[in-house]
Amino acid sequence: MKKVKVFEKVQNVVVEKLGIEPEKVTPIANFTRDLGADSLDTLELIVALEETFNIEISNQATTKLVTVQQTIDYISQQLELNVELAN
């Protein structure tokens, strides 16, 4: 899946879960500082992203995913791994 598609899906999840405008969800946006997510919001985002992309995001990874771009990169990497493992 191309990163543009991953971004679109991440953006949709963030907009839905945080109730914010899509324009605010940019690659450089920080979930807490720029988008106003608290710890519960972050947990809900992780669960929604896991369901949306059918992946598992480790607890260790969640502490490192602070921007939208970091999340896109992580999800893209997980999706590539899943494809490689399936072949």
C-alpha positions as CSV (number, residue, x, y, z in Angstrom):
1,M,0.0,0.0,0.0
2,K,1.4,3.4,-1.0
3,K,2.2,5.9,1.7
4,V,-0.4,8.3,0.3
5,K,-3.1,5.7,0.9
6,V,-1.8,5.0,4.4
7,F,-1.8,8.8,5.1
8,E,-5.4,9.1,3.9
9,K,-6.6,6.2,6.1
10,V,-4.6,7.5,9.1
11,Q,-6.1,11.0,8.5
12,N,-9.6,9.6,8.4
13,V,-9.1,7.7,11.7
14,V,-7.6,10.7,13.5
15,V,-10.4,13.0,12.2
16,E,-13.0,10.5,13.4
17,K,-11.5,9.8,16.8
18,L,-10.4,13.3,17.7
19,G,-13.3,15.2,16.0
20,I,-11.0,17.6,14.3
21,E,-10.8,19.1,10.8
22,P,-8.9,17.0,8.2
23,E,-6.6,20.0,7.4
24,K,-5.1,19.8,10.9
25,V,-3.9,16.2,10.3
26,T,-0.6,16.9,8.5
27,P,2.4,14.6,8.4
28,I,4.3,16.9,10.8
29,A,1.4,17.1,13.3
30,N,2.2,15.9,16.8
31,F,-0.8,14.0,18.3
32,T,-0.7,15.6,21.7
33,R,0.8,19.0,21.1
34,D,-0.8,19.8,17.7
35,L,-4.0,17.7,17.6
36,G,-4.9,17.8,21.3
37,A,-4.9,14.0,22.0
38,D,-4.6,12.9,25.6
39,S,-3.5,9.4,26.7
40,L,-7.0,7.9,26.3
41,D,-7.3,9.4,22.8
42,T,-3.9,8.0,21.9
43,L,-5.0,4.5,23.0
44,E,-8.2,4.8,21.0
45,L,-6.2,5.9,18.0
46,I,-3.9,2.9,18.2
47,V,-6.8,0.4,18.5
48,A,-8.6,2.0,15.6
49,L,-5.4,2.0,13.4
50,E,-4.8,-1.7,14.3
51,E,-8.3,-2.5,13.2
52,T,-8.1,-0.3,10.0
53,F,-4.8,-1.8,8.8
54,N,-5.2,-5.3,10.3
55,I,-1.9,-5.0,12.1
56,E,-0.6,-5.1,15.7
57,I,1.2,-2.1,17.1
58,S,3.4,-3.0,20.0
59,N,3.4,-1.1,23.3
60,Q,7.0,-0.2,22.7
61,A,6.1,1.3,19.3
62,T,3.2,3.3,20.6
63,T,5.6,5.4,22.8
64,K,7.6,6.3,19.7
65,L,4.7,7.2,17.4
66,V,4.2,10.9,18.3
67,T,3.7,12.4,14.9
68,V,1.4,11.5,12.0
69,Q,4.5,10.8,9.8
70,Q,6.0,8.4,12.3
71,T,2.8,6.6,12.4
72,I,2.5,6.4,8.6
73,D,6.1,5.1,8.3
74,Y,5.5,2.5,11.0
75,I,2.3,1.3,9.5
76,S,3.8,1.2,6.0
77,Q,6.7,-0.9,7.4
78,Q,4.3,-3.3,9.1
79,L,2.3,-3.7,6.0
80,E,5.4,-4.5,3.9
81,L,6.5,-7.1,6.5
82,N,3.1,-8.7,6.4
83,V,3.4,-8.9,2.6
84,E,6.9,-10.4,2.8
85,L,5.8,-13.0,5.3
86,A,2.8,-14.0,3.2
87,N,5.0,-14.8,0.2
